[in-house]
């Protein structure tokens, strides 16, 4: 055993293995191409088709046939963030719906306010407000708008008669798409509180 030993060990070893180059078969490349084209074509073909993946039904359509729309739930979801769960509003910022002479007033008047929105000064229960109430025409169907108003007009001790969805449809026929009302415009168009 001498200094030759390490050299012999080197002779025994094989060269480093290296990966053989094997090209991807042409038909695999062609198939990937076909799949990409199919994918693009599928999207292009469906542009403008109604979306069926998500659930785009309104609350009314989702409810079991014949089931009434839940006005209280709609109030919680759509109105209570500003007018507060108690309907009392926020002094100086959001007027109350509870005890409001507007909310309990002419049904066509409240339909107008909620359908199209309201801006500018308004006095509610003796307090002056100057804010902006968003329109709900795009968020609530006529059935839903009627249901949420009917709930609010009888909640918290309010005493207003229920609102029928036919009234909302009449409103839409009469005024089509218009912007937010001002109190002056409301006074010229509907019976309004003092
Ligand atoms: C983003 C906040 C906001 C939301 C959400 C909101 N409101 Fe209002 N609402 C206001 C403001 C602000 C006013 C006062 C507007 C003004 O000063 O001209 C108002 C005024 C009103 C009025 C007339 C005054 C009164 O207090 O009676 C009614 C009726 C009303 N809202 C009903 C509703 C209903 C119903 C909903 C839900 C469908 C709703 N609001 C959702 C902010 C909101």
Boltz pocket constraint, residues with backbone or C-beta under 6 A from the ligand:
constraints:
  - pocket:
      binder: B
      contacts: [[A, 74], [A, 75], [A, 78], [A, 79], [A, 80], [A, 81], [A, 82], [A, 83], [A, 93], [A, 94], [A, 95], [A, 96], [A, 97], [A, 100], [A, 101], [A, 102], [A, 103], [A, 110], [A, 113], [A, 114], [A, 118], [A, 119], [A, 120], [A, 121], [A, 122], [A, 124], [A, 129], [A, 130], [A, 131], [A, 132], [A, 133], [A, 134], [A, 136], [A, 148], [A, 149], [A, 152], [A, 181]]
      max_distance: 6.0
